[in-house]
Amino acid sequence: MPAPQSDIRQGTLKAFDNVNWLATVQLTGSLAAWLRSVPVSRSIAAVELVVGRKVAVALFDPSNPADAVVVAVWT
């Protein structure tokens, strides 16, 4: 069985849990595709994780949204 392809998607930060370092992200282009409890890279400063900012989400297995991580943030 072939390994799943990784994918990097753009989204908008909808919520950030700074205790557990998890985010809720709405993927760009989809009103219904919200990823919840997505781990956030510890290399991103908490002050940068402002609701409404754009984020990059690495999906290691696009068929499993739980297998993802927020890897970048920008305005």
PDB file of N, CA, C, O and CB in Angstrom:
ATOM      1  N   MET A   1       0.851  -1.175   0.000  1.00  0.00           N
ATOM      2  CA  MET A   1       0.000   0.000   0.000  1.00  0.00           C
ATOM      3  C   MET A   1       0.893   1.234   0.000  1.00  0.00           C
ATOM      4  O   MET A   1       1.801   1.329   0.826  1.00  0.00           O
ATOM      5  CB  MET A   1      -0.966   0.000   1.223  1.00  0.00           C
ATOM      6  N   PRO A   2       0.654   2.197  -0.921  1.00  0.00           N
ATOM      7  CA  PRO A   2       1.492   3.388  -0.978  1.00  0.00           C
ATOM      8  C   PRO A   2       1.243   4.308   0.218  1.00  0.00           C
ATOM      9  O   PRO A   2       0.152   4.343   0.786  1.00  0.00           O
ATOM     10  CB  PRO A   2       1.241   4.143  -2.278  1.00  0.00           C
ATOM     11  N   ALA A   3       2.284   5.043   0.576  1.00  0.00           N
ATOM     12  CA  ALA A   3       2.175   5.996   1.681  1.00  0.00           C
ATOM     13  C   ALA A   3       1.307   7.174   1.261  1.00  0.00           C
ATOM     14  O   ALA A   3       1.349   7.578   0.099  1.00  0.00           O
ATOM     15  CB  ALA A   3       3.575   6.487   2.128  1.00  0.00           C
ATOM     16  N   PRO A   4       0.517   7.738   2.181  1.00  0.00           N
ATOM     17  CA  PRO A   4      -0.311   8.889   1.834  1.00  0.00           C
ATOM     18  C   PRO A   4       0.557  10.105   1.499  1.00  0.00           C
ATOM     19  O   PRO A   4       1.660  10.259   2.024  1.00  0.00           O
ATOM     20  CB  PRO A   4      -1.271   9.222   2.986  1.00  0.00           C
ATOM     21  N   GLN A   5       0.045  10.955   0.625  1.00  0.00           N
ATOM     22  CA  GLN A   5       0.750  12.169   0.242  1.00  0.00           C
ATOM     23  C   GLN A   5       0.494  13.255   1.279  1.00  0.00           C
ATOM     24  O   GLN A   5      -0.635  13.422   1.741  1.00  0.00           O
ATOM     25  CB  GLN A   5       0.314  12.640  -1.164  1.00  0.00           C
ATOM     26  N   SER A   6       1.534  13.991   1.643  1.00  0.00           N
ATOM     27  CA  SER A   6       1.385  15.142   2.533  1.00  0.00           C
ATOM     28  C   SER A   6       0.843  16.314   1.737  1.00  0.00           C
ATOM     29  O   SER A   6       0.977  16.370   0.514  1.00  0.00           O
ATOM     30  CB  SER A   6       2.736  15.512   3.208  1.00  0.00           C
ATOM     31  N   ASP A   7       0.236  17.240   2.442  1.00  0.00           N
ATOM     32  CA  ASP A   7      -0.359  18.404   1.804  1.00  0.00           C
ATOM     33  C   ASP A   7      -0.215  19.586   2.750  1.00  0.00           C
ATOM     34  O   ASP A   7      -0.342  19.422   3.964  1.00  0.00           O
ATOM     35  CB  ASP A   7      -1.857  18.152   1.438  1.00  0.00           C
ATOM     36  N   ILE A   8       0.049  20.772   2.218  1.00  0.00           N
ATOM     37  CA  ILE A   8       0.064  21.989   3.029  1.00  0.00           C
ATOM     38  C   ILE A   8      -1.074  22.859   2.535  1.00  0.00           C
ATOM     39  O   ILE A   8      -1.166  23.168   1.346  1.00  0.00           O
ATOM     40  CB  ILE A   8       1.450  22.743   2.943  1.00  0.00           C
ATOM     41  N   ARG A   9      -1.946  23.254   3.463  1.00  0.00           N
ATOM     42  CA  ARG A   9      -3.130  24.034   3.120  1.00  0.00           C
ATOM     43  C   ARG A   9      -3.122  25.356   3.861  1.00  0.00           C
ATOM     44  O   ARG A   9      -2.566  25.460   4.955  1.00  0.00           O
ATOM     45  CB  ARG A   9      -4.409  23.252   3.440  1.00  0.00           C
ATOM     46  N   GLN A  10      -3.730  26.354   3.272  1.00  0.00           N
ATOM     47  CA  GLN A  10      -3.896  27.656   3.907  1.00  0.00           C
ATOM     48  C   GLN A  10      -5.223  27.668   4.651  1.00  0.00           C
ATOM     49  O   GLN A  10      -6.197  27.046   4.226  1.00  0.00           O
ATOM     50  CB  GLN A  10      -3.833  28.808   2.860  1.00  0.00           C
ATOM     51  N   GLY A  11      -5.244  28.382   5.762  1.00  0.00           N
ATOM     52  CA  GLY A  11      -6.478  28.505   6.517  1.00  0.00           C
ATOM     53  C   GLY A  11      -6.493  29.780   7.328  1.00  0.00           C
ATOM     54  O   GLY A  11      -5.566  30.588   7.265  1.00  0.00           O
ATOM     55  N   THR A  12      -7.562  29.951   8.094  1.00  0.00           N
ATOM     56  CA  THR A  12      -7.722  31.093   8.982  1.00  0.00           C
ATOM     57  C   THR A  12      -7.852  30.578  10.404  1.00  0.00           C
ATOM     58  O   THR A  12      -8.638  29.672  10.679  1.00  0.00           O
ATOM     59  CB  THR A  12      -8.954  31.955   8.584  1.00  0.00           C
ATOM     60  N   LEU A  13      -7.075  31.164  11.303  1.00  0.00           N
ATOM     61  CA  LEU A  13      -7.128  30.769  12.706  1.00  0.00           C
ATOM     62  C   LEU A  13      -8.443  31.240  13.314  1.00  0.00           C
ATOM     63  O   LEU A  13      -8.747  32.433  13.287  1.00  0.00           O
ATOM     64  CB  LEU A  13      -5.922  31.345  13.491  1.00  0.00           C
ATOM     65  N   LYS A  14      -9.216  30.323  13.855  1.00  0.00           N
ATOM     66  CA  LYS A  14     -10.507  30.631  14.464  1.00  0.00           C
ATOM     67  C   LYS A  14     -10.445  30.619  15.986  1.00  0.00           C
ATOM     68  O   LYS A  14     -11.226  31.304  16.646  1.00  0.00           O
ATOM     69  CB  LYS A  14     -11.552  29.646  13.989  1.00  0.00           C
ATOM     70  N   ALA A  15      -9.513  29.839  16.549  1.00  0.00           N
ATOM     71  CA  ALA A  15      -9.346  29.781  18.003  1.00  0.00           C
ATOM     72  C   ALA A  15      -7.971  29.212  18.311  1.00  0.00           C
ATOM     73  O   ALA A  15      -7.412  28.437  17.535  1.00  0.00           O
ATOM     74  CB  ALA A  15     -10.467  28.921  18.671  1.00  0.00           C
ATOM     75  N   PHE A  16      -7.430  29.616  19.476  1.00  0.00           N
ATOM     76  CA  PHE A  16      -6.151  29.078  19.916  1.00  0.00           C
ATOM     77  C   PHE A  16      -6.211  28.810  21.406  1.00  0.00           C
ATOM     78  O   PHE A  16      -6.565  29.689  22.192  1.00  0.00           O
ATOM     79  CB  PHE A  16      -4.993  30.044  19.580  1.00  0.00           C
ATOM     80  N   ASP A  17      -5.868  27.602  21.787  1.00  0.00           N
ATOM     81  CA  ASP A  17      -5.813  27.169  23.183  1.00  0.00           C
ATOM     82  C   ASP A  17      -4.350  27.201  23.603  1.00  0.00           C
ATOM     83  O   ASP A  17      -3.579  26.300  23.273  1.00  0.00           O
ATOM     84  CB  ASP A  17      -6.440  25.729  23.378  1.00  0.00           C
ATOM     85  N   ASN A  18      -3.967  28.269  24.350  1.00  0.00           N
ATOM     86  CA  ASN A  18      -2.555  28.427  24.703  1.00  0.00           C
ATOM     87  C   ASN A  18      -2.131  27.552  25.876  1.00  0.00           C
ATOM     88  O   ASN A  18      -0.951  27.535  26.223  1.00  0.00           O
ATOM     89  CB  ASN A  18      -2.269  29.868  25.027  1.00  0.00           C
ATOM     90  N   VAL A  19      -3.051  26.832  26.491  1.00  0.00           N
ATOM     91  CA  VAL A  19      -2.689  25.889  27.548  1.00  0.00           C
ATOM     92  C   VAL A  19      -2.237  24.570  26.933  1.00  0.00           C
ATOM     93  O   VAL A  19      -1.205  24.017  27.312  1.00  0.00           O
ATOM     94  CB  VAL A  19      -3.878  25.658  28.511  1.00  0.00           C
ATOM     95  N   ASN A  20      -3.023  24.071  25.977  1.00  0.00           N
ATOM     96  CA  ASN A  20      -2.721  22.791  25.330  1.00  0.00           C
ATOM     97  C   ASN A  20      -2.035  22.947  23.980  1.00  0.00           C
ATOM     98  O   ASN A  20      -1.667  21.958  23.345  1.00  0.00           O
ATOM     99  CB  ASN A  20      -3.987  22.000  25.152  1.00  0.00           C
ATOM    100  N   TRP A  21      -1.862  24.201  23.542  1.00  0.00           N
ATOM    101  CA  TRP A  21      -1.181  24.537  22.285  1.00  0.00           C
ATOM    102  C   TRP A  21      -1.880  23.892  21.084  1.00  0.00           C
ATOM    103  O   TRP A  21      -1.258  23.242  20.243  1.00  0.00           O
ATOM    104  CB  TRP A  21       0.292  24.087  22.341  1.00  0.00           C
ATOM    105  N   LEU A  22      -3.217  24.103  21.041  1.00  0.00           N
ATOM    106  CA  LEU A  22      -4.042  23.556  19.972  1.00  0.00           C
ATOM    107  C   LEU A  22      -4.829  24.672  19.300  1.00  0.00           C
ATOM    108  O   LEU A  22      -5.165  25.671  19.936  1.00  0.00           O
ATOM    109  CB  LEU A  22      -4.995  22.475  20.515  1.00  0.00           C
ATOM    110  N   ALA A  23      -5.123  24.503  18.015  1.00  0.00           N
ATOM    111  CA  ALA A  23      -5.835  25.519  17.253  1.00  0.00           C
ATOM    112  C   ALA A  23      -7.075  24.944  16.586  1.00  0.00           C
ATOM    113  O   ALA A  23      -7.180  23.743  16.338  1.00  0.00           O
ATOM    114  CB  ALA A  23      -4.920  26.132  16.208  1.00  0.00           C
ATOM    115  N   THR A  24      -8.007  25.842  16.305  1.00  0.00           N
ATOM    116  CA  THR A  24      -9.129  25.547  15.429  1.00  0.00           C
ATOM    117  C   THR A  24      -8.900  26.372  14.177  1.00  0.00           C
ATOM    118  O   THR A  24      -8.690  27.583  14.252  1.00  0.00           O
ATOM    119  CB  THR A  24     -10.528  25.868  16.108  1.00  0.00           C
ATOM    120  N   VAL A  25      -8.941  25.715  13.024  1.00  0.00           N
ATOM    121  CA  VAL A  25      -8.605  26.361  11.752  1.00  0.00           C
ATOM    122  C   VAL A  25      -9.709  26.098  10.739  1.00  0.00           C
ATOM    123  O   VAL A  25     -10.185  24.972  10.595  1.00  0.00           O
ATOM    124  CB  VAL A  25      -7.241  25.853  11.214  1.00  0.00           C
ATOM    125  N   GLN A  26     -10.110  27.160  10.037  1.00  0.00           N
ATOM    126  CA  GLN A  26     -11.022  27.012   8.898  1.00  0.00           C
ATOM    127  C   GLN A  26     -10.164  27.002   7.640  1.00  0.00           C
ATOM    128  O   GLN A  26      -9.449  27.965   7.364  1.00  0.00           O
ATOM    129  CB  GLN A  26     -12.105  28.173   8.853  1.00  0.00           C
ATOM    130  N   LEU A  27     -10.233  25.921   6.882  1.00  0.00           N
ATOM    131  CA  LEU A  27      -9.435  25.821   5.672  1.00  0.00           C
ATOM    132  C   LEU A  27      -9.966  26.786   4.609  1.00  0.00           C
ATOM    133  O   LEU A  27     -11.177  26.928   4.440  1.00  0.00           O
ATOM    134  CB  LEU A  27      -9.439  24.374   5.141  1.00  0.00           C
ATOM    135  N   THR A  28      -9.063  27.440   3.903  1.00  0.00           N
ATOM    136  CA  THR A  28      -9.427  28.396   2.863  1.00  0.00           C
ATOM    137  C   THR A  28     -10.200  27.693   1.758  1.00  0.00           C
ATOM    138  O   THR A  28      -9.826  26.607   1.315  1.00  0.00           O
ATOM    139  CB  THR A  28      -8.175  29.086   2.288  1.00  0.00           C
ATOM    140  N   GLY A  29     -11.279  28.325   1.322  1.00  0.00           N
ATOM    141  CA  GLY A  29     -12.081  27.775   0.241  1.00  0.00           C
ATOM    142  C   GLY A  29     -13.195  26.870   0.696  1.00  0.00           C
ATOM    143  O   GLY A  29     -13.930  26.335  -0.134  1.00  0.00           O
ATOM    144  N   SER A  30     -13.343  26.683   2.004  1.00  0.00           N
ATOM    145  CA  SER A  30     -14.397  25.799   2.494  1.00  0.00           C
ATOM    146  C   SER A  30     -15.033  26.392   3.741  1.00  0.00           C
ATOM    147  O   SER A  30     -14.356  26.633   4.740  1.00  0.00           O
ATOM    148  CB  SER A  30     -13.841  24.393   2.790  1.00  0.00           C
ATOM    149  N   LEU A  31     -16.332  26.623   3.676  1.00  0.00           N
ATOM    150  CA  LEU A  31     -17.048  27.122   4.848  1.00  0.00           C
ATOM    151  C   LEU A  31     -17.237  26.026   5.885  1.00  0.00           C
ATOM    152  O   LEU A  31     -17.320  26.314   7.079  1.00  0.00           O
ATOM    153  CB  LEU A  31     -18.403  27.694   4.441  1.00  0.00           C
ATOM    154  N   ALA A  32     -17.305  24.776   5.448  1.00  0.00           N
ATOM    155  CA  ALA A  32     -17.608  23.672   6.355  1.00  0.00           C
ATOM    156  C   ALA A  32     -16.376  22.972   6.905  1.00  0.00           C
ATOM    157  O   ALA A  32     -16.471  22.286   7.923  1.00  0.00           O
ATOM    158  CB  ALA A  32     -18.461  22.674   5.656  1.00  0.00           C
ATOM    159  N   ALA A  33     -15.224  23.124   6.265  1.00  0.00           N
ATOM    160  CA  ALA A  33     -14.034  22.374   6.691  1.00  0.00           C
ATOM    161  C   ALA A  33     -13.287  23.127   7.788  1.00  0.00           C
ATOM    162  O   ALA A  33     -12.438  23.975   7.514  1.00  0.00           O
ATOM    163  CB  ALA A  33     -13.097  22.116   5.492  1.00  0.00           C
ATOM    164  N   TRP A  34     -13.617  22.803   9.016  1.00  0.00           N
ATOM    165  CA  TRP A  34     -12.926  23.346  10.178  1.00  0.00           C
ATOM    166  C   TRP A  34     -12.182  22.199  10.845  1.00  0.00           C
ATOM    167  O   TRP A  34     -12.754  21.140  11.106  1.00  0.00           O
ATOM    168  CB  TRP A  34     -13.925  24.040  11.176  1.00  0.00           C
ATOM    169  N   LEU A  35     -10.923  22.417  11.112  1.00  0.00           N
ATOM    170  CA  LEU A  35     -10.124  21.420  11.824  1.00  0.00           C
ATOM    171  C   LEU A  35     -10.023  21.864  13.275  1.00  0.00           C
ATOM    172  O   LEU A  35      -9.633  22.997  13.555  1.00  0.00           O
ATOM    173  CB  LEU A  35      -8.697  21.249  11.178  1.00  0.00           C
ATOM    174  N   ARG A  36     -10.366  20.991  14.179  1.00  0.00           N
ATOM    175  CA  ARG A  36     -10.327  21.311  15.606  1.00  0.00           C
ATOM    176  C   ARG A  36      -9.214  20.524  16.286  1.00  0.00           C
ATOM    177  O   ARG A  36      -8.855  19.426  15.859  1.00  0.00           O
ATOM    178  CB  ARG A  36     -11.688  21.008  16.275  1.00  0.00           C
ATOM    179  N   SER A  37      -8.683  21.103  17.340  1.00  0.00           N
ATOM    180  CA  SER A  37      -7.628  20.468  18.147  1.00  0.00           C
ATOM    181  C   SER A  37      -6.403  20.131  17.314  1.00  0.00           C
ATOM    182  O   SER A  37      -5.809  19.062  17.460  1.00  0.00           O
ATOM    183  CB  SER A  37      -8.159  19.201  18.810  1.00  0.00           C
ATOM    184  N   VAL A  38      -6.034  21.058  16.436  1.00  0.00           N
ATOM    185  CA  VAL A  38      -4.836  20.876  15.605  1.00  0.00           C
ATOM    186  C   VAL A  38      -3.620  21.329  16.413  1.00  0.00           C
ATOM    187  O   VAL A  38      -3.593  22.470  16.872  1.00  0.00           O
ATOM    188  CB  VAL A  38      -4.946  21.680  14.251  1.00  0.00           C
ATOM    189  N   PRO A  39      -2.621  20.476  16.598  1.00  0.00           N
ATOM    190  CA  PRO A  39      -1.413  20.909  17.295  1.00  0.00           C
ATOM    191  C   PRO A  39      -0.753  22.081  16.558  1.00  0.00           C
ATOM    192  O   PRO A  39      -0.813  22.176  15.332  1.00  0.00           O
ATOM    193  CB  PRO A  39      -0.422  19.734  17.430  1.00  0.00           C
ATOM    194  N   VAL A  40      -0.122  22.968  17.335  1.00  0.00           N
ATOM    195  CA  VAL A  40       0.562  24.131  16.791  1.00  0.00           C
ATOM    196  C   VAL A  40       2.053  23.974  17.061  1.00  0.00           C
ATOM    197  O   VAL A  40       2.455  23.574  18.153  1.00  0.00           O
ATOM    198  CB  VAL A  40       0.011  25.457  17.410  1.00  0.00           C
ATOM    199  N   SER A  41       2.867  24.290  16.063  1.00  0.00           N
ATOM    200  CA  SER A  41       4.315  24.227  16.237  1.00  0.00           C
ATOM    201  C   SER A  41       4.741  25.117  17.396  1.00  0.00           C
ATOM    202  O   SER A  41       4.327  26.274  17.479  1.00  0.00           O
ATOM    203  CB  SER A  41       5.040  24.644  14.942  1.00  0.00           C
ATOM    204  N   ARG A  42       5.553  24.588  18.275  1.00  0.00           N
ATOM    205  CA  ARG A  42       6.037  25.352  19.433  1.00  0.00           C
ATOM    206  C   ARG A  42       7.018  26.446  19.016  1.00  0.00           C
ATOM    207  O   ARG A  42       7.395  27.284  19.835  1.00  0.00           O
ATOM    208  CB  ARG A  42       6.706  24.415  20.443  1.00  0.00           C
ATOM    209  N   SER A  43       7.430  26.443  17.753  1.00  0.00           N
ATOM    210  CA  SER A  43       8.336  27.498  17.283  1.00  0.00           C
ATOM    211  C   SER A  43       7.588  28.790  16.953  1.00  0.00           C
ATOM    212  O   SER A  43       8.213  29.809  16.660  1.00  0.00           O
ATOM    213  CB  SER A  43       9.104  27.018  16.052  1.00  0.00           C
ATOM    214  N   ILE A  44       6.247  28.753  16.998  1.00  0.00           N
ATOM    215  CA  ILE A  44       5.435  29.940  16.756  1.00  0.00           C
ATOM    216  C   ILE A  44       5.116  30.576  18.106  1.00  0.00           C
ATOM    217  O   ILE A  44       4.578  29.917  18.996  1.00  0.00           O
ATOM    218  CB  ILE A  44       4.123  29.587  15.969  1.00  0.00           C
ATOM    219  N   ALA A  45       5.447  31.856  18.255  1.00  0.00           N
ATOM    220  CA  ALA A  45       5.171  32.560  19.511  1.00  0.00           C
ATOM    221  C   ALA A  45       3.659  32.694  19.711  1.00  0.00           C
ATOM    222  O   ALA A  45       2.922  32.969  18.764  1.00  0.00           O
ATOM    223  CB  ALA A  45       5.849  33.960  19.518  1.00  0.00           C
ATOM    224  N   ALA A  46       3.211  32.499  20.944  1.00  0.00           N
ATOM    225  CA  ALA A  46       1.786  32.566  21.261  1.00  0.00           C
ATOM    226  C   ALA A  46       1.186  33.921  20.888  1.00  0.00           C
ATOM    227  O   ALA A  46       0.024  33.988  20.488  1.00  0.00           O
ATOM    228  CB  ALA A  46       1.566  32.291  22.744  1.00  0.00           C
ATOM    229  N   VAL A  47       1.953  34.991  21.013  1.00  0.00           N
ATOM    230  CA  VAL A  47       1.424  36.328  20.691  1.00  0.00           C
ATOM    231  C   VAL A  47       1.101  36.473  19.210  1.00  0.00           C
ATOM    232  O   VAL A  47       0.345  37.368  18.834  1.00  0.00           O
ATOM    233  CB  VAL A  47       2.423  37.406  21.101  1.00  0.00           C
ATOM    234  N   GLU A  48       1.658  35.611  18.361  1.00  0.00           N
ATOM    235  CA  GLU A  48       1.387  35.645  16.921  1.00  0.00           C
ATOM    236  C   GLU A  48       0.092  34.926  16.552  1.00  0.00           C
ATOM    237  O   GLU A  48      -0.428  35.106  15.451  1.00  0.00           O
ATOM    238  CB  GLU A  48       2.543  35.025  16.164  1.00  0.00           C
ATOM    239  N   LEU A  49      -0.421  34.120  17.460  1.00  0.00           N
ATOM    240  CA  LEU A  49      -1.595  33.294  17.166  1.00  0.00           C
ATOM    241  C   LEU A  49      -2.877  34.052  17.513  1.00  0.00           C
ATOM    242  O   LEU A  49      -3.562  33.751  18.490  1.00  0.00           O
ATOM    243  CB  LEU A  49      -1.532  31.956  17.947  1.00  0.00           C
ATOM    244  N   VAL A  50      -3.169  35.038  16.682  1.00  0.00           N
ATOM    245  CA  VAL A  50      -4.324  35.916  16.858  1.00  0.00           C
ATOM    246  C   VAL A  50      -5.445  35.429  15.944  1.00  0.00           C
ATOM    247  O   VAL A  50      -5.226  35.158  14.764  1.00  0.00           O
ATOM    248  CB  VAL A  50      -3.957  37.408  16.551  1.00  0.00           C
ATOM    249  N   VAL A  51      -6.647  35.322  16.505  1.00  0.00           N
ATOM    250  CA  VAL A  51      -7.797  34.890  15.719  1.00  0.00           C
ATOM    251  C   VAL A  51      -7.951  35.793  14.497  1.00  0.00           C
ATOM    252  O   VAL A  51      -7.884  37.018  14.598  1.00  0.00           O
ATOM    253  CB  VAL A  51      -9.088  34.906  16.577  1.00  0.00           C
ATOM    254  N   GLY A  52      -8.158  35.159  13.336  1.00  0.00           N
ATOM    255  CA  GLY A  52      -8.314  35.886  12.077  1.00  0.00           C
ATOM    256  C   GLY A  52      -7.080  35.882  11.204  1.00  0.00           C
ATOM    257  O   GLY A  52      -7.164  36.177  10.012  1.00  0.00           O
ATOM    258  N   ARG A  53      -5.938  35.554  11.775  1.00  0.00           N
ATOM    259  CA  ARG A  53      -4.709  35.502  10.971  1.00  0.00           C
ATOM    260  C   ARG A  53      -4.692  34.273  10.085  1.00  0.00           C
ATOM    261  O   ARG A  53      -5.333  33.262  10.371  1.00  0.00           O
ATOM    262  CB  ARG A  53      -3.472  35.510  11.872  1.00  0.00           C
ATOM    263  N   LYS A  54      -3.934  34.390   8.992  1.00  0.00           N
ATOM    264  CA  LYS A  54      -3.754  33.263   8.072  1.00  0.00           C
ATOM    265  C   LYS A  54      -2.737  32.298   8.667  1.00  0.00           C
ATOM    266  O   LYS A  54      -1.775  32.713   9.312  1.00  0.00           O
ATOM    267  CB  LYS A  54      -3.293  33.751   6.662  1.00  0.00           C
ATOM    268  N   VAL A  55      -2.962  31.003   8.442  1.00  0.00           N
ATOM    269  CA  VAL A  55      -2.044  29.977   8.919  1.00  0.00           C
ATOM    270  C   VAL A  55      -1.790  28.959   7.819  1.00  0.00           C
ATOM    271  O   VAL A  55      -2.601  28.790   6.908  1.00  0.00           O
ATOM    272  CB  VAL A  55      -2.602  29.285  10.178  1.00  0.00           C
ATOM    273  N   ALA A  56      -0.661  28.291   7.917  1.00  0.00           N
ATOM    274  CA  ALA A  56      -0.344  27.160   7.048  1.00  0.00           C
ATOM    275  C   ALA A  56      -0.473  25.894   7.890  1.00  0.00           C
ATOM    276  O   ALA A  56       0.070  25.798   8.990  1.00  0.00           O
ATOM    277  CB  ALA A  56       1.102  27.292   6.417  1.00  0.00           C
ATOM    278  N   VAL A  57      -1.204  24.930   7.345  1.00  0.00           N
ATOM    279  CA  VAL A  57      -1.440  23.678   8.054  1.00  0.00           C
ATOM    280  C   VAL A  57      -0.848  22.537   7.231  1.00  0.00           C
ATOM    281  O   VAL A  57      -1.208  22.347   6.069  1.00  0.00           O
ATOM    282  CB  VAL A  57      -2.966  23.452   8.311  1.00  0.00           C
ATOM    283  N   ALA A  58       0.051  21.791   7.834  1.00  0.00           N
ATOM    284  CA  ALA A  58       0.603  20.606   7.181  1.00  0.00           C
ATOM    285  C   ALA A  58      -0.300  19.422   7.515  1.00  0.00           C
ATOM    286  O   ALA A  58      -0.500  19.079   8.680  1.00  0.00           O
ATOM    287  CB  ALA A  58       2.086  20.336   7.636  1.00  0.00           C
ATOM    288  N   LEU A  59      -0.840  18.809   6.465  1.00  0.00           N
ATOM    289  CA  LEU A  59      -1.671  17.613   6.616  1.00  0.00           C
ATOM    290  C   LEU A  59      -0.815  16.420   6.185  1.00  0.00           C
ATOM    291  O   LEU A  59      -0.533  16.252   4.999  1.00  0.00           O
ATOM    292  CB  LEU A  59      -3.011  17.711   5.762  1.00  0.00           C
ATOM    293  N   PHE A  60      -0.414  15.616   7.127  1.00  0.00           N
ATOM    294  CA  PHE A  60       0.458  14.487   6.812  1.00  0.00           C
ATOM    295  C   PHE A  60      -0.300  13.364   6.123  1.00  0.00           C
ATOM    296  O   PHE A  60       0.266  12.600   5.340  1.00  0.00           O
ATOM    297  CB  PHE A  60       1.116  13.963   8.074  1.00  0.00           C
ATOM    298  N   ASP A  61      -1.598  13.277   6.429  1.00  0.00           N
ATOM    299  CA  ASP A  61      -2.474  12.318   5.769  1.00  0.00           C
ATOM    300  C   ASP A  61      -3.774  13.055   5.476  1.00  0.00           C
ATOM    301  O   ASP A  61      -4.633  13.149   6.353  1.00  0.00           O
ATOM    302  CB  ASP A  61      -2.716  11.024   6.655  1.00  0.00           C
ATOM    303  N   PRO A  62      -3.942  13.588   4.248  1.00  0.00           N
ATOM    304  CA  PRO A  62      -5.127  14.392   3.930  1.00  0.00           C
ATOM    305  C   PRO A  62      -6.461  13.691   4.186  1.00  0.00           C
ATOM    306  O   PRO A  62      -7.485  14.359   4.332  1.00  0.00           O
ATOM    307  CB  PRO A  62      -5.070  14.803   2.504  1.00  0.00           C
ATOM    308  N   SER A  63      -6.466  12.376   4.241  1.00  0.00           N
ATOM    309  CA  SER A  63      -7.709  11.660   4.538  1.00  0.00           C
ATOM    310  C   SER A  63      -7.984  11.612   6.045  1.00  0.00           C
ATOM    311  O   SER A  63      -9.044  11.151   6.469  1.00  0.00           O
ATOM    312  CB  SER A  63      -7.644  10.235   3.972  1.00  0.00           C
ATOM    313  N   ASN A  64      -7.023  12.093   6.858  1.00  0.00           N
ATOM    314  CA  ASN A  64      -7.171  12.097   8.309  1.00  0.00           C
ATOM    315  C   ASN A  64      -6.815  13.485   8.843  1.00  0.00           C
ATOM    316  O   ASN A  64      -5.654  13.728   9.170  1.00  0.00           O
ATOM    317  CB  ASN A  64      -6.276  11.002   8.964  1.00  0.00           C
ATOM    318  N   PRO A  65      -7.787  14.403   8.942  1.00  0.00           N
ATOM    319  CA  PRO A  65      -7.502  15.763   9.384  1.00  0.00           C
ATOM    320  C   PRO A  65      -6.918  15.851  10.790  1.00  0.00           C
ATOM    321  O   PRO A  65      -6.347  16.878  11.156  1.00  0.00           O
ATOM    322  CB  PRO A  65      -8.748  16.571   9.324  1.00  0.00           C
ATOM    323  N   ALA A  66      -7.051  14.797  11.578  1.00  0.00           N
ATOM    324  CA  ALA A  66      -6.463  14.805  12.913  1.00  0.00           C
ATOM    325  C   ALA A  66      -4.947  14.686  12.860  1.00  0.00           C
ATOM    326  O   ALA A  66      -4.269  14.953  13.853  1.00  0.00           O
ATOM    327  CB  ALA A  66      -7.041  13.676  13.749  1.00  0.00           C
ATOM    328  N   ASP A  67      -4.413  14.290  11.722  1.00  0.00           N
ATOM    329  CA  ASP A  67      -2.970  14.131  11.544  1.00  0.00           C
ATOM    330  C   ASP A  67      -2.423  15.380  10.860  1.00  0.00           C
ATOM    331  O   ASP A  67      -2.014  15.340   9.700  1.00  0.00           O
ATOM    332  CB  ASP A  67      -2.640  12.847  10.712  1.00  0.00           C
ATOM    333  N   ALA A  68      -2.422  16.498  11.606  1.00  0.00           N
ATOM    334  CA  ALA A  68      -2.039  17.791  11.032  1.00  0.00           C
ATOM    335  C   ALA A  68      -1.301  18.609  12.081  1.00  0.00           C
ATOM    336  O   ALA A  68      -1.301  18.268  13.264  1.00  0.00           O
ATOM    337  CB  ALA A  68      -3.284  18.565  10.513  1.00  0.00           C
ATOM    338  N   VAL A  69      -0.663  19.710  11.628  1.00  0.00           N
ATOM    339  CA  VAL A  69      -0.002  20.645  12.540  1.00  0.00           C
ATOM    340  C   VAL A  69       0.034  22.027  11.882  1.00  0.00           C
ATOM    341  O   VAL A  69       0.271  22.145  10.680  1.00  0.00           O
ATOM    342  CB  VAL A  69       1.447  20.156  12.902  1.00  0.00           C
ATOM    343  N   VAL A  70      -0.200  23.064  12.677  1.00  0.00           N
ATOM    344  CA  VAL A  70      -0.049  24.443  12.191  1.00  0.00           C
ATOM    345  C   VAL A  70       1.434  24.749  12.194  1.00  0.00           C
ATOM    346  O   VAL A  70       2.088  24.642  13.232  1.00  0.00           O
ATOM    347  CB  VAL A  70      -0.854  25.481  13.077  1.00  0.00           C
ATOM    348  N   VAL A  71       1.979  25.134  11.033  1.00  0.00           N
ATOM    349  CA  VAL A  71       3.426  25.332  10.895  1.00  0.00           C
ATOM    350  C   VAL A  71       3.838  26.779  10.666  1.00  0.00           C
ATOM    351  O   VAL A  71       5.020  27.103  10.785  1.00  0.00           O
ATOM    352  CB  VAL A  71       3.935  24.501   9.768  1.00  0.00           C
ATOM    353  N   ALA A  72       2.888  27.661  10.340  1.00  0.00           N
ATOM    354  CA  ALA A  72       3.234  29.075  10.092  1.00  0.00           C
ATOM    355  C   ALA A  72       2.003  29.933  10.302  1.00  0.00           C
ATOM    356  O   ALA A  72       0.868  29.462  10.226  1.00  0.00           O
ATOM    357  CB  ALA A  72       3.799  29.278   8.650  1.00  0.00           C
ATOM    358  N   VAL A  73       2.258  31.213  10.571  1.00  0.00           N
ATOM    359  CA  VAL A  73       1.189  32.198  10.728  1.00  0.00           C
ATOM    360  C   VAL A  73       1.646  33.509  10.108  1.00  0.00           C
ATOM    361  O   VAL A  73       2.822  33.865  10.195  1.00  0.00           O
ATOM    362  CB  VAL A  73       0.810  32.394  12.234  1.00  0.00           C
ATOM    363  N   TRP A  74       0.707  34.239   9.471  1.00  0.00           N
ATOM    364  CA  TRP A  74       1.035  35.550   8.913  1.00  0.00           C
ATOM    365  C   TRP A  74      -0.215  36.406   8.909  1.00  0.00           C
ATOM    366  O   TRP A  74      -1.324  35.914   9.118  1.00  0.00           O
ATOM    367  CB  TRP A  74       1.622  35.424   7.480  1.00  0.00           C
ATOM    368  N   THR A  75      -0.020  37.706   8.665  1.00  0.00           N
ATOM    369  CA  THR A  75      -1.160  38.632   8.646  1.00  0.00           C
ATOM    370  C   THR A  75      -1.676  38.807   7.248  1.00  0.00           C
ATOM    371  O   THR A  75      -2.633  39.550   7.032  1.00  0.00           O
ATOM    372  CB  THR A  75      -0.777  39.988   9.229  1.00  0.00           C
TER     373      THR A  75
END
